[in-house]
Amino acid sequence: MLEIGELCYALNSVTYHNFEDGILRFCQRFIRYGQSNKMISNLYAIDLMPKMFSAKKNNFLNQTLARLQYACLLWGYITYSGK
């Protein structure tokens, strides 16, 4: 990445994700992210346990998806077996 440029933190950045592949793939993705967090947590002895959050755009769908995302992250984190 250093060949491309410098990596910097952007406090006010916004990331858009494409979840057109359905709710099952959405869940699988965040379970995998939870497992990755646990792997990193074990490797570096840091706590990366997922924390509940609210969607920025406060409506029923976004809040439901935020809770589902959290549940999938947590499931991946607590079921990671170290494979």
N, C-alpha and C positions, 0 to 999 in steps of 0.2 A: 504494500500500500504506500510505502514511502516514495516509490517511483511516481505515483500519481500525485501526491501532495500530502499536506499535513492533516492529521486527524484532530478535530477540535470539538469541544462540547458546545452545543447550540441550545441554550436554555429555552428559547421560545419556538423551537422547531415543531413542526406538525408532521406526523407520519400517517399516510393513508395506506390501508391494506385492502387487497382484493380477496373477498371471501365468496366469490361467485361459485365455488365448487361445493357449496352446501354446508349444512350444519354439522354433519358427521365429520367432514374434513376440518372444519373449524375446531371441533372438539379434539380430534386427533392431533392437530397442530399444537394446541395449547397444553395437552397432556405431554407431548414431546418437549415443549419448552419447560414445563415443570420438571421433567426428568433431567433436562440439561442443567437447570438451576441447582438441582440436588447434587449432580455430578460436580459442578463447580464448587458448591458449598462444601462437599466432602474433601475435594482436592485442596482448597485454600483455607479450610476451617473458618468459614464465614457463614453467617445466617442469611440465606436467600429465600426463606419461607415466604410464599406468596401472601400478600396482604389484601384485604378487601378494599375495593375502590369504587367510586361512582363515575358514571359516564359524564363527560363534559356537557353533552347535549342531553338535557334531562327530559327524557320521554320514556314511556313504558318499554318500547322495544330496546332502546339503548341500555336501560337499566337492567333488563332481563338478560341481554347478551353480556353485560359486564359481570353479572353474577354467575352466568354460565362459564365465562372465561376464567373467573377466579376459581370456580369449582374444578375445572379441568386442570388448571395450573397446580392447584393443591393436590388433586388426585395423582398427577404425574410425580409431584415432589414426594409425597408420602409413600408411593408404591415403587419408587425407583429401587432396583435391586442390585445395582452396581455392575451390570453386564458390560 
